Amino acid sequence: MIVRALMLVIALLVPQAQAAIDTYEFSTPDRQARFSVLTEELRCPKCQNQNIADSNSPIANDLRREIYRMLEEGMSDDEVVNFLVDRYGEFVLYKPPFSTKTLVLWGGPALFLLIGLIMLGGLLRKNRQQKVATQTESGDSAVFADDLNEEERQRLNQLLQGK
């Protein structure tokens, strides 16, 4: 029973593991190299986190054909990218340009890091203050030993012991 279930799962996953393989006849090796770079740098609109080269979705197949056609017509890489951005938005770019629209995308990680560091600093400060308060209540003045001279330490011990 378990073996059958395992084999069913494997059988269902095998088609998903196959990569999309297209065979295009390029007029120059340069165009083939550009095709490879473009399809790896552009995101599939349907798959969201796969590039066009790796996606097996119908739209990725169409986009690979379209990129092939544009390159064979002599369009530049920028023209191809601009065409796809005009058609599908900046979502197709893995590295969108810095603009007011993408400010959160580029600044978000730095903002979250800053917030995390501020929170960590606050927690450390709170922990340190609680530790000092606990040691002061228990009569342990070791925390203050570096800041006080011998006379001040004796006076502090007297105060803490209630003398």
Secondary structure by P-SEA (a helix, b strand, c coil): caaaaaaaaaaaaccccccbbbbbbcccaaaaaaaaaaaaaccccccccccccccccaaaaaaaaaaaaaaaacccaaaaaaaaaaacccccccccccccccccccaaaaaaaaaaaaaaaaaaaaaaaaaaaaaaaacccccccccccaaaaaaaaaaaacc
